[in-house]
Amino acid sequence: MNQNALIDHQKAPIYVSKDTHNRLKAVTQKRGLKLWVVADRAILTAVEKLEQQPVGAEPATQ
């Protein structure tokens, strides 16, 4: 799949803390990856985990 096809330019950005952004930027640059691709996959994984939890349950921190 073309990675650019994953971008929805009509949506607002998701904001993260400065520390999270800096860590994500550093690790993706070190490994030669695209920051937005790694972030998209990480968010998708987190959403999938939340979808599996019962409604009203506290989100897992790990």
mmCIF file of the N, C-alpha and C atoms, coordinates in Angstrom:
data_MODEL
# 
_entry.id   MODEL 
# 
loop_
_atom_site.group_PDB 
_atom_site.id 
_atom_site.type_symbol 
_atom_site.label_atom_id 
_atom_site.label_alt_id 
_atom_site.label_comp_id 
_atom_site.label_asym_id 
_atom_site.label_entity_id 
_atom_site.label_seq_id 
_atom_site.pdbx_PDB_ins_code 
_atom_site.Cartn_x 
_atom_site.Cartn_y 
_atom_site.Cartn_z 
_atom_site.occupancy 
_atom_site.B_iso_or_equiv 
_atom_site.pdbx_formal_charge 
_atom_site.auth_seq_id 
_atom_site.auth_comp_id 
_atom_site.auth_asym_id 
_atom_site.auth_atom_id 
_atom_site.pdbx_PDB_model_num 
ATOM 1   N N  . MET A 1 1  ? 0.838   -1.175 0.000  1.00 0.00 ? 1  MET A N  1 
ATOM 2   C CA . MET A 1 1  ? 0.000   0.000  0.000  1.00 0.00 ? 1  MET A CA 1 
ATOM 3   C C  . MET A 1 1  ? 0.884   1.241  0.000  1.00 0.00 ? 1  MET A C  1 
ATOM 4   N N  . ASN A 1 2  ? 0.485   2.227  -0.755 1.00 0.00 ? 2  ASN A N  1 
ATOM 5   C CA . ASN A 1 2  ? 1.180   3.499  -0.785 1.00 0.00 ? 2  ASN A CA 1 
ATOM 6   C C  . ASN A 1 2  ? 0.983   4.188  0.565  1.00 0.00 ? 2  ASN A C  1 
ATOM 7   N N  . GLN A 1 3  ? 2.074   4.520  1.245  1.00 0.00 ? 3  GLN A N  1 
ATOM 8   C CA . GLN A 1 3  ? 1.967   5.137  2.567  1.00 0.00 ? 3  GLN A CA 1 
ATOM 9   C C  . GLN A 1 3  ? 1.255   6.476  2.510  1.00 0.00 ? 3  GLN A C  1 
ATOM 10  N N  . ASN A 1 4  ? 1.387   7.204  1.418  1.00 0.00 ? 4  ASN A N  1 
ATOM 11  C CA . ASN A 1 4  ? 0.712   8.488  1.303  1.00 0.00 ? 4  ASN A CA 1 
ATOM 12  C C  . ASN A 1 4  ? -0.800  8.330  1.253  1.00 0.00 ? 4  ASN A C  1 
ATOM 13  N N  . ALA A 1 5  ? -1.281  7.150  0.877  1.00 0.00 ? 5  ALA A N  1 
ATOM 14  C CA . ALA A 1 5  ? -2.719  6.903  0.847  1.00 0.00 ? 5  ALA A CA 1 
ATOM 15  C C  . ALA A 1 5  ? -3.294  6.862  2.260  1.00 0.00 ? 5  ALA A C  1 
ATOM 16  N N  . LEU A 1 6  ? -2.445  6.699  3.264  1.00 0.00 ? 6  LEU A N  1 
ATOM 17  C CA . LEU A 1 6  ? -2.906  6.646  4.646  1.00 0.00 ? 6  LEU A CA 1 
ATOM 18  C C  . LEU A 1 6  ? -3.206  8.030  5.215  1.00 0.00 ? 6  LEU A C  1 
ATOM 19  N N  . ILE A 1 7  ? -2.725  9.074  4.578  1.00 0.00 ? 7  ILE A N  1 
ATOM 20  C CA . ILE A 1 7  ? -2.885  10.430 5.096  1.00 0.00 ? 7  ILE A CA 1 
ATOM 21  C C  . ILE A 1 7  ? -4.259  10.970 4.733  1.00 0.00 ? 7  ILE A C  1 
ATOM 22  N N  . ASP A 1 8  ? -4.966  11.488 5.734  1.00 0.00 ? 8  ASP A N  1 
ATOM 23  C CA . ASP A 1 8  ? -6.246  12.158 5.508  1.00 0.00 ? 8  ASP A CA 1 
ATOM 24  C C  . ASP A 1 8  ? -6.032  13.634 5.822  1.00 0.00 ? 8  ASP A C  1 
ATOM 25  N N  . HIS A 1 9  ? -5.857  14.429 4.797  1.00 0.00 ? 9  HIS A N  1 
ATOM 26  C CA . HIS A 1 9  ? -5.540  15.843 4.975  1.00 0.00 ? 9  HIS A CA 1 
ATOM 27  C C  . HIS A 1 9  ? -6.725  16.650 5.495  1.00 0.00 ? 9  HIS A C  1 
ATOM 28  N N  . GLN A 1 10 ? -7.908  16.053 5.561  1.00 0.00 ? 10 GLN A N  1 
ATOM 29  C CA . GLN A 1 10 ? -9.091  16.746 6.055  1.00 0.00 ? 10 GLN A CA 1 
ATOM 30  C C  . GLN A 1 10 ? -9.216  16.666 7.577  1.00 0.00 ? 10 GLN A C  1 
ATOM 31  N N  . LYS A 1 11 ? -8.441  15.815 8.207  1.00 0.00 ? 11 LYS A N  1 
ATOM 32  C CA . LYS A 1 11 ? -8.542  15.612 9.654  1.00 0.00 ? 11 LYS A CA 1 
ATOM 33  C C  . LYS A 1 11 ? -7.555  16.498 10.407 1.00 0.00 ? 11 LYS A C  1 
ATOM 34  N N  . ALA A 1 12 ? -7.926  16.816 11.627 1.00 0.00 ? 12 ALA A N  1 
ATOM 35  C CA . ALA A 1 12 ? -7.052  17.603 12.494 1.00 0.00 ? 12 ALA A CA 1 
ATOM 36  C C  . ALA A 1 12 ? -5.935  16.709 13.027 1.00 0.00 ? 12 ALA A C  1 
ATOM 37  N N  . PRO A 1 13 ? -4.794  17.284 13.355 1.00 0.00 ? 13 PRO A N  1 
ATOM 38  C CA . PRO A 1 13 ? -3.691  16.483 13.899 1.00 0.00 ? 13 PRO A CA 1 
ATOM 39  C C  . PRO A 1 13 ? -4.009  15.987 15.306 1.00 0.00 ? 13 PRO A C  1 
ATOM 40  N N  . ILE A 1 14 ? -3.318  14.958 15.721 1.00 0.00 ? 14 ILE A N  1 
ATOM 41  C CA . ILE A 1 14 ? -3.398  14.469 17.095 1.00 0.00 ? 14 ILE A CA 1 
ATOM 42  C C  . ILE A 1 14 ? -2.181  15.022 17.818 1.00 0.00 ? 14 ILE A C  1 
ATOM 43  N N  . TYR A 1 15 ? -2.417  15.656 18.949 1.00 0.00 ? 15 TYR A N  1 
ATOM 44  C CA . TYR A 1 15 ? -1.329  16.282 19.692 1.00 0.00 ? 15 TYR A CA 1 
ATOM 45  C C  . TYR A 1 15 ? -0.811  15.353 20.778 1.00 0.00 ? 15 TYR A C  1 
ATOM 46  N N  . VAL A 1 16 ? 0.500   15.358 20.952 1.00 0.00 ? 16 VAL A N  1 
ATOM 47  C CA . VAL A 1 16 ? 1.154   14.582 22.001 1.00 0.00 ? 16 VAL A CA 1 
ATOM 48  C C  . VAL A 1 16 ? 2.075   15.520 22.772 1.00 0.00 ? 16 VAL A C  1 
ATOM 49  N N  . SER A 1 17 ? 2.524   15.057 23.928 1.00 0.00 ? 17 SER A N  1 
ATOM 50  C CA . SER A 1 17 ? 3.429   15.883 24.725 1.00 0.00 ? 17 SER A CA 1 
ATOM 51  C C  . SER A 1 17 ? 4.747   16.086 23.968 1.00 0.00 ? 17 SER A C  1 
ATOM 52  N N  . LYS A 1 18 ? 5.449   17.131 24.354 1.00 0.00 ? 18 LYS A N  1 
ATOM 53  C CA . LYS A 1 18 ? 6.737   17.427 23.724 1.00 0.00 ? 18 LYS A CA 1 
ATOM 54  C C  . LYS A 1 18 ? 7.712   16.276 23.931 1.00 0.00 ? 18 LYS A C  1 
ATOM 55  N N  . ASP A 1 19 ? 7.701   15.691 25.140 1.00 0.00 ? 19 ASP A N  1 
ATOM 56  C CA . ASP A 1 19 ? 8.594   14.570 25.437 1.00 0.00 ? 19 ASP A CA 1 
ATOM 57  C C  . ASP A 1 19 ? 8.287   13.377 24.531 1.00 0.00 ? 19 ASP A C  1 
ATOM 58  N N  . THR A 1 20 ? 7.008   13.052 24.391 1.00 0.00 ? 20 THR A N  1 
ATOM 59  C CA . THR A 1 20 ? 6.618   11.930 23.526 1.00 0.00 ? 20 THR A CA 1 
ATOM 60  C C  . THR A 1 20 ? 7.043   12.189 22.090 1.00 0.00 ? 20 THR A C  1 
ATOM 61  N N  . HIS A 1 21 ? 6.819   13.392 21.608 1.00 0.00 ? 21 HIS A N  1 
ATOM 62  C CA . HIS A 1 21 ? 7.195   13.739 20.237 1.00 0.00 ? 21 HIS A CA 1 
ATOM 63  C C  . HIS A 1 21 ? 8.703   13.618 20.035 1.00 0.00 ? 21 HIS A C  1 
ATOM 64  N N  . ASN A 1 22 ? 9.467   14.152 20.983 1.00 0.00 ? 22 ASN A N  1 
ATOM 65  C CA . ASN A 1 22 ? 10.927  14.104 20.862 1.00 0.00 ? 22 ASN A CA 1 
ATOM 66  C C  . ASN A 1 22 ? 11.446  12.670 20.872 1.00 0.00 ? 22 ASN A C  1 
ATOM 67  N N  . ARG A 1 23 ? 10.887  11.829 21.741 1.00 0.00 ? 23 ARG A N  1 
ATOM 68  C CA . ARG A 1 23 ? 11.309  10.427 21.796 1.00 0.00 ? 23 ARG A CA 1 
ATOM 69  C C  . ARG A 1 23 ? 10.945  9.699  20.512 1.00 0.00 ? 23 ARG A C  1 
ATOM 70  N N  . LEU A 1 24 ? 9.736   9.925  20.018 1.00 0.00 ? 24 LEU A N  1 
ATOM 71  C CA . LEU A 1 24 ? 9.296   9.291  18.780 1.00 0.00 ? 24 LEU A CA 1 
ATOM 72  C C  . LEU A 1 24 ? 10.156  9.746  17.604 1.00 0.00 ? 24 LEU A C  1 
ATOM 73  N N  . LYS A 1 25 ? 10.439  11.029 17.552 1.00 0.00 ? 25 LYS A N  1 
ATOM 74  C CA . LYS A 1 25 ? 11.267  11.576 16.479 1.00 0.00 ? 25 LYS A CA 1 
ATOM 75  C C  . LYS A 1 25 ? 12.675  10.972 16.514 1.00 0.00 ? 25 LYS A C  1 
ATOM 76  N N  . ALA A 1 26 ? 13.254  10.884 17.704 1.00 0.00 ? 26 ALA A N  1 
ATOM 77  C CA . ALA A 1 26 ? 14.613  10.349 17.838 1.00 0.00 ? 26 ALA A CA 1 
ATOM 78  C C  . ALA A 1 26 ? 14.688  8.885  17.424 1.00 0.00 ? 26 ALA A C  1 
ATOM 79  N N  . VAL A 1 27 ? 13.750  8.084  17.892 1.00 0.00 ? 27 VAL A N  1 
ATOM 80  C CA . VAL A 1 27 ? 13.805  6.650  17.592 1.00 0.00 ? 27 VAL A CA 1 
ATOM 81  C C  . VAL A 1 27 ? 13.516  6.372  16.117 1.00 0.00 ? 27 VAL A C  1 
ATOM 82  N N  . THR A 1 28 ? 12.631  7.139  15.506 1.00 0.00 ? 28 THR A N  1 
ATOM 83  C CA . THR A 1 28 ? 12.347  6.898  14.085 1.00 0.00 ? 28 THR A CA 1 
ATOM 84  C C  . THR A 1 28 ? 13.511  7.353  13.209 1.00 0.00 ? 28 THR A C  1 
ATOM 85  N N  . GLN A 1 29 ? 14.131  8.475  13.557 1.00 0.00 ? 29 GLN A N  1 
ATOM 86  C CA . GLN A 1 29 ? 15.289  8.934  12.788 1.00 0.00 ? 29 GLN A CA 1 
ATOM 87  C C  . GLN A 1 29 ? 16.438  7.945  12.907 1.00 0.00 ? 29 GLN A C  1 
ATOM 88  N N  . LYS A 1 30 ? 16.652  7.421  14.110 1.00 0.00 ? 30 LYS A N  1 
ATOM 89  C CA . LYS A 1 30 ? 17.736  6.471  14.352 1.00 0.00 ? 30 LYS A CA 1 
ATOM 90  C C  . LYS A 1 30 ? 17.572  5.219  13.499 1.00 0.00 ? 30 LYS A C  1 
ATOM 91  N N  . ARG A 1 31 ? 16.328  4.813  13.290 1.00 0.00 ? 31 ARG A N  1 
ATOM 92  C CA . ARG A 1 31 ? 16.051  3.585  12.542 1.00 0.00 ? 31 ARG A CA 1 
ATOM 93  C C  . ARG A 1 31 ? 15.699  3.836  11.074 1.00 0.00 ? 31 ARG A C  1 
ATOM 94  N N  . GLY A 1 32 ? 15.697  5.100  10.671 1.00 0.00 ? 32 GLY A N  1 
ATOM 95  C CA . GLY A 1 32 ? 15.402  5.425  9.277  1.00 0.00 ? 32 GLY A CA 1 
ATOM 96  C C  . GLY A 1 32 ? 13.945  5.226  8.889  1.00 0.00 ? 32 GLY A C  1 
ATOM 97  N N  . LEU A 1 33 ? 13.045  5.394  9.856  1.00 0.00 ? 33 LEU A N  1 
ATOM 98  C CA . LEU A 1 33 ? 11.615  5.212  9.610  1.00 0.00 ? 33 LEU A CA 1 
ATOM 99  C C  . LEU A 1 33 ? 10.914  6.557  9.491  1.00 0.00 ? 33 LEU A C  1 
ATOM 100 N N  . LYS A 1 34 ? 9.706   6.535  8.963  1.00 0.00 ? 34 LYS A N  1 
ATOM 101 C CA . LYS A 1 34 ? 8.905   7.755  8.878  1.00 0.00 ? 34 LYS A CA 1 
ATOM 102 C C  . LYS A 1 34 ? 8.092   7.890  10.157 1.00 0.00 ? 34 LYS A C  1 
ATOM 103 N N  . LEU A 1 35 ? 8.227   9.047  10.809 1.00 0.00 ? 35 LEU A N  1 
ATOM 104 C CA . LEU A 1 35 ? 7.567   9.285  12.086 1.00 0.00 ? 35 LEU A CA 1 
ATOM 105 C C  . LEU A 1 35 ? 6.073   9.055  12.004 1.00 0.00 ? 35 LEU A C  1 
ATOM 106 N N  . TRP A 1 36 ? 5.405   9.593  11.007 1.00 0.00 ? 36 TRP A N  1 
ATOM 107 C CA . TRP A 1 36 ? 3.942   9.494  10.953 1.00 0.00 ? 36 TRP A CA 1 
ATOM 108 C C  . TRP A 1 36 ? 3.474   8.069  10.735 1.00 0.00 ? 36 TRP A C  1 
ATOM 109 N N  . VAL A 1 37 ? 4.258   7.247  10.052 1.00 0.00 ? 37 VAL A N  1 
ATOM 110 C CA . VAL A 1 37 ? 3.876   5.846  9.835  1.00 0.00 ? 37 VAL A CA 1 
ATOM 111 C C  . VAL A 1 37 ? 3.954   5.089  11.159 1.00 0.00 ? 37 VAL A C  1 
ATOM 112 N N  . VAL A 1 38 ? 5.040   5.295  11.903 1.00 0.00 ? 38 VAL A N  1 
ATOM 113 C CA . VAL A 1 38 ? 5.206   4.632  13.197 1.00 0.00 ? 38 VAL A CA 1 
ATOM 114 C C  . VAL A 1 38 ? 4.119   5.101  14.162 1.00 0.00 ? 38 VAL A C  1 
ATOM 115 N N  . ALA A 1 39 ? 3.852   6.400  14.189 1.00 0.00 ? 39 ALA A N  1 
ATOM 116 C CA . ALA A 1 39 ? 2.819   6.935  15.078 1.00 0.00 ? 39 ALA A CA 1 
ATOM 117 C C  . ALA A 1 39 ? 1.446   6.382  14.721 1.00 0.00 ? 39 ALA A C  1 
ATOM 118 N N  . ASP A 1 40 ? 1.125   6.307  13.435 1.00 0.00 ? 40 ASP A N  1 
ATOM 119 C CA . ASP A 1 40 ? -0.169  5.780  13.003 1.00 0.00 ? 40 ASP A CA 1 
ATOM 120 C C  . ASP A 1 40 ? -0.339  4.333  13.450 1.00 0.00 ? 40 ASP A C  1 
ATOM 121 N N  . ARG A 1 41 ? 0.695   3.542  13.273 1.00 0.00 ? 41 ARG A N  1 
ATOM 122 C CA . ARG A 1 41 ? 0.619   2.127  13.679 1.00 0.00 ? 41 ARG A CA 1 
ATOM 123 C C  . ARG A 1 41 ? 0.477   1.991  15.188 1.00 0.00 ? 41 ARG A C  1 
ATOM 124 N N  . ALA A 1 42 ? 1.201   2.817  15.941 1.00 0.00 ? 42 ALA A N  1 
ATOM 125 C CA . ALA A 1 42 ? 1.125   2.754  17.405 1.00 0.00 ? 42 ALA A CA 1 
ATOM 126 C C  . ALA A 1 42 ? -0.264  3.148  17.896 1.00 0.00 ? 42 ALA A C  1 
ATOM 127 N N  . ILE A 1 43 ? -0.833  4.184  17.307 1.00 0.00 ? 43 ILE A N  1 
ATOM 128 C CA . ILE A 1 43 ? -2.174  4.613  17.695 1.00 0.00 ? 43 ILE A CA 1 
ATOM 129 C C  . ILE A 1 43 ? -3.196  3.548  17.325 1.00 0.00 ? 43 ILE A C  1 
ATOM 130 N N  . LEU A 1 44 ? -3.063  2.959  16.153 1.00 0.00 ? 44 LEU A N  1 
ATOM 131 C CA . LEU A 1 44 ? -3.975  1.894  15.734 1.00 0.00 ? 44 LEU A CA 1 
ATOM 132 C C  . LEU A 1 44 ? -3.908  0.709  16.697 1.00 0.00 ? 44 LEU A C  1 
ATOM 133 N N  . THR A 1 45 ? -2.710  0.332  17.112 1.00 0.00 ? 45 THR A N  1 
ATOM 134 C CA . THR A 1 45 ? -2.549  -0.765 18.072 1.00 0.00 ? 45 THR A CA 1 
ATOM 135 C C  . THR A 1 45 ? -3.232  -0.422 19.393 1.00 0.00 ? 45 THR A C  1 
ATOM 136 N N  . ALA A 1 46 ? -3.062  0.805  19.865 1.00 0.00 ? 46 ALA A N  1 
ATOM 137 C CA . ALA A 1 46 ? -3.695  1.229  21.116 1.00 0.00 ? 46 ALA A CA 1 
ATOM 138 C C  . ALA A 1 46 ? -5.217  1.212  20.997 1.00 0.00 ? 46 ALA A C  1 
ATOM 139 N N  . VAL A 1 47 ? -5.743  1.668  19.874 1.00 0.00 ? 47 VAL A N  1 
ATOM 140 C CA . VAL A 1 47 ? -7.189  1.669  19.651 1.00 0.00 ? 47 VAL A CA 1 
ATOM 141 C C  . VAL A 1 47 ? -7.726  0.242  19.638 1.00 0.00 ? 47 VAL A C  1 
ATOM 142 N N  . GLU A 1 48 ? -7.029  -0.657 18.971 1.00 0.00 ? 48 GLU A N  1 
ATOM 143 C CA . GLU A 1 48 ? -7.465  -2.057 18.922 1.00 0.00 ? 48 GLU A CA 1 
ATOM 144 C C  . GLU A 1 48 ? -7.504  -2.673 20.317 1.00 0.00 ? 48 GLU A C  1 
ATOM 145 N N  . LYS A 1 49 ? -6.521  -2.342 21.160 1.00 0.00 ? 49 LYS A N  1 
ATOM 146 C CA . LYS A 1 49 ? -6.520  -2.847 22.537 1.00 0.00 ? 49 LYS A CA 1 
ATOM 147 C C  . LYS A 1 49 ? -7.697  -2.283 23.323 1.00 0.00 ? 49 LYS A C  1 
ATOM 148 N N  . LEU A 1 50 ? -7.986  -0.997 23.140 1.00 0.00 ? 50 LEU A N  1 
ATOM 149 C CA . LEU A 1 50 ? -9.120  -0.383 23.829 1.00 0.00 ? 50 LEU A CA 1 
ATOM 150 C C  . LEU A 1 50 ? -10.440 -1.000 23.386 1.00 0.00 ? 50 LEU A C  1 
ATOM 151 N N  . GLU A 1 51 ? -10.552 -1.311 22.114 1.00 0.00 ? 51 GLU A N  1 
ATOM 152 C CA . GLU A 1 51 ? -11.783 -1.906 21.598 1.00 0.00 ? 51 GLU A CA 1 
ATOM 153 C C  . GLU A 1 51 ? -12.056 -3.279 22.212 1.00 0.00 ? 51 GLU A C  1 
ATOM 154 N N  . GLN A 1 52 ? -11.021 -3.966 22.644 1.00 0.00 ? 52 GLN A N  1 
ATOM 155 C CA . GLN A 1 52 ? -11.168 -5.301 23.221 1.00 0.00 ? 52 GLN A CA 1 
ATOM 156 C C  . GLN A 1 52 ? -11.552 -5.256 24.698 1.00 0.00 ? 52 GLN A C  1 
ATOM 157 N N  . GLN A 1 53 ? -11.414 -4.102 25.340 1.00 0.00 ? 53 GLN A N  1 
ATOM 158 C CA . GLN A 1 53 ? -11.732 -3.988 26.758 1.00 0.00 ? 53 GLN A CA 1 
ATOM 159 C C  . GLN A 1 53 ? -13.226 -3.741 26.947 1.00 0.00 ? 53 GLN A C  1 
ATOM 160 N N  . PRO A 1 54 ? -13.770 -4.208 28.065 1.00 0.00 ? 54 PRO A N  1 
ATOM 161 C CA . PRO A 1 54 ? -15.176 -3.926 28.355 1.00 0.00 ? 54 PRO A CA 1 
ATOM 162 C C  . PRO A 1 54 ? -15.393 -2.422 28.529 1.00 0.00 ? 54 PRO A C  1 
ATOM 163 N N  . VAL A 1 55 ? -16.567 -1.951 28.163 1.00 0.00 ? 55 VAL A N  1 
ATOM 164 C CA . VAL A 1 55 ? -16.896 -0.536 28.314 1.00 0.00 ? 55 VAL A CA 1 
ATOM 165 C C  . VAL A 1 55 ? -16.836 -0.178 29.797 1.00 0.00 ? 55 VAL A C  1 
ATOM 166 N N  . GLY A 1 56 ? -16.210 0.926  30.115 1.00 0.00 ? 56 GLY A N  1 
ATOM 167 C CA . GLY A 1 56 ? -16.081 1.374  31.491 1.00 0.00 ? 56 GLY A CA 1 
ATOM 168 C C  . GLY A 1 56 ? -14.820 0.887  32.181 1.00 0.00 ? 56 GLY A C  1 
ATOM 169 N N  . ALA A 1 57 ? -14.087 -0.016 31.558 1.00 0.00 ? 57 ALA A N  1 
ATOM 170 C CA . ALA A 1 57 ? -12.842 -0.515 32.144 1.00 0.00 ? 57 ALA A CA 1 
ATOM 171 C C  . ALA A 1 57 ? -11.753 0.534  31.987 1.00 0.00 ? 57 ALA A C  1 
ATOM 172 N N  . GLU A 1 58 ? -10.848 0.563  32.932 1.00 0.00 ? 58 GLU A N  1 
ATOM 173 C CA . GLU A 1 58 ? -9.715  1.481  32.849 1.00 0.00 ? 58 GLU A CA 1 
ATOM 174 C C  . GLU A 1 58 ? -8.769  1.015  31.747 1.00 0.00 ? 58 GLU A C  1 
ATOM 175 N N  . PRO A 1 59 ? -8.280  1.933  30.912 1.00 0.00 ? 59 PRO A N  1 
ATOM 176 C CA . PRO A 1 59 ? -7.324  1.536  29.869 1.00 0.00 ? 59 PRO A CA 1 
ATOM 177 C C  . PRO A 1 59 ? -6.029  1.010  30.485 1.00 0.00 ? 59 PRO A C  1 
ATOM 178 N N  . ALA A 1 60 ? -5.460  0.019  29.851 1.00 0.00 ? 60 ALA A N  1 
ATOM 179 C CA . ALA A 1 60 ? -4.184  -0.539 30.307 1.00 0.00 ? 60 ALA A CA 1 
ATOM 180 C C  . ALA A 1 60 ? -3.073  0.450  30.016 1.00 0.00 ? 60 ALA A C  1 
ATOM 181 N N  . THR A 1 61 ? -2.092  0.517  30.892 1.00 0.00 ? 61 THR A N  1 
ATOM 182 C CA . THR A 1 61 ? -0.977  1.446  30.687 1.00 0.00 ? 61 THR A CA 1 
ATOM 183 C C  . THR A 1 61 ? 0.134   0.814  29.887 1.00 0.00 ? 61 THR A C  1 
ATOM 184 N N  . GLN A 1 62 ? 0.112   -0.463 29.671 1.00 0.00 ? 62 GLN A N  1 
ATOM 185 C CA . GLN A 1 62 ? 1.157   -1.143 28.912 1.00 0.00 ? 62 GLN A CA 1 
ATOM 186 C C  . GLN A 1 62 ? 0.584   -1.714 27.653 1.00 0.00 ? 62 GLN A C  1 
# 
